[in-house]
Amino acid sequence: MKPTHALAALGALLVTLPPAEAGDARAGRRKITACQACHGLDGLSKNPESPNLAGQVESYLVRSLTAYRSGERRNESMNIVAKELSDEDIADMAAYYASIQVDVLPP
């Protein structure tokens, strides 16, 4: 198979795959209580040691939480909190934080 045909076949396959299941932002909002202590009530942290989560890319949040849960990514607090999260919890929480609109105003 020629490389161009292989790429076309791969592209066709990717278009026909079902989208990854997205989390439920409403459910995620109910699950973020433990997050709020460090990351703020609205996902905008007042703590310089904790990043803002509001408006982050959903897939980034899923990858990060999954890595904290497995221990691949290390942070004492996050490893403890994420250890108890299910895949559904992670998807829902990521969907919630990603759904928050953040407006950036240049100086």
Beta strands, then each sheet from edge to edge (+ up, - down):
end
